[in-house]
Amino acid sequence: MDSAVPEIDLNRTAREHAAALRVGEYTSRQLTEATLSQIRSEQDLFNTYITITEELALQQAEAADDRLSTGEGDPLTGVPIGVKDLLSTKGIPTSAGSRMLEGYRPTFNCTVVDRLQQSGAVIVGKTNLDEFAMGSSNEHSAFGPVRNPWDTTRVPGGSSGGSAATVAARGVPLSLGTDTGGSIRQPAALCGVVGLKPTYGRVSRYGVIAFASSLEQVGPFGRDVHDVADLLTTIAGQDSLDSTTVPEPVPDYKAGFERGFEGLRVGVPAEFFGSGLDESVRSVVETAIERFETAGASIDRSVEIPTVQAALPAYYIIAPSEASANLARYDGVKYGYSFKDGESVDEEMSMTRGYGFGDEVKRRIMIGTYALSAGYYDAYYLKAQKVRTLIRQEFAMALSKCDLLLTPTTPSVAFALGEKIEAPYEMYLSDLYTLPVNIAGNPAISVPCGFVQGLPVGLHLIGRPFDEATLLRAANAYQEETHWHEQAPQSKY
Ligand code: GLN
């Protein structure tokens, strides 16, 4: 290692680090060491990681330096990244935020982690999350809650709260999360960073610990839209190990960036601005809409998604139903936590699941099992699937008139730790604007658009299936106009 270690500015984006690595301003090993020390100190403040993968990170950094020294590498080579602890990493603990999988080390990588490794990105740790990705505040993690870097008495959002908070706190420039009903976009909004949920089928779910398989996608967090586009490019595309990925080619997501707002038709559906929305958040988002308009986009307030009012109940039938099936595998027999001293198999299984799962996970399993049981299936599950079809059709109709839809990402800014933990329904409402998009399968992004009493607000853009390029183009144009994304929470601690 060099004796004189350069001062490294961790406010930099991935793109800026990549450029610095290429001209030899610092090495990936030096950047990784600086990152590891930052995330260790951040850990005490915010509890953002479940595992810090120091040894792996240093090895990957050295490999990246070798690759860069030959003039090779892609935009992520040598750049540190955090990965949600729901994504299987070979030989590295993967807990899903649950006691059930504490100490579990997968024997394989999920496809997106393989792709990160091929790109030369440096994985510095596995980020904290709500247990099995069920939650909106990170308080359902078996490893303790994550705190919001803007105000440590508040939640970072969830379930990918660790991934959002570490990007906000300048721990890493990039991270990966998963989004089943809002788990990328909601924490991105509450932590003041950019987060994108890709179209269902755009990114492989192979090796991602399953919660609700028909709804979820892996997606990127970053501090700016360019970085998010680069990370999406790295992970997107068909995968023979996940038959739900589609053969659509991955486009150049930044090709349209220079066109800015030109010709963009933006729909603003009134249903997303109803009574649940905080007035202060509404006014920040209305200002953003004006900004779109003055910068050249046309705004259409006539689009409607009337069935969206049924999205929340439909989601809380479909997602728990899938969870009840997906989580049946945790029976203490093959892997994970296992209670051994029971008098019967039944007792051992019930002790295993009783101790291994937290309250929210149990609640979902019970709801889902009930909804799928004989006699209730038609009344709940089938009906929810019909609502799903309607919502999908309404999004398609709205997006036949517009290039994208604009809404708030969340009804309020970050709430206090403990505020909603005893009231599951209140917690569920924080995903009111994000989960209809998972029901429809479309892509959506959250970008910072201002503050309410020092706490970030997110702007939510929803696109046509497989048209992430237009979302990214609009988000980038907005970010260049406003620079909200450059605000950092450092002054707060
Ligand atoms: N908060 C929602 C839930 O609890 C969404 C979670 C997610 O997107 N993984 O189900």
Residues whose N, C-alpha, C, O or C-beta is under 5 A from the ligand:
A	BS01	LIG	A133 M134 G135 S136 G158 S159 T178 D179 T180 G181 G182 S183 D431
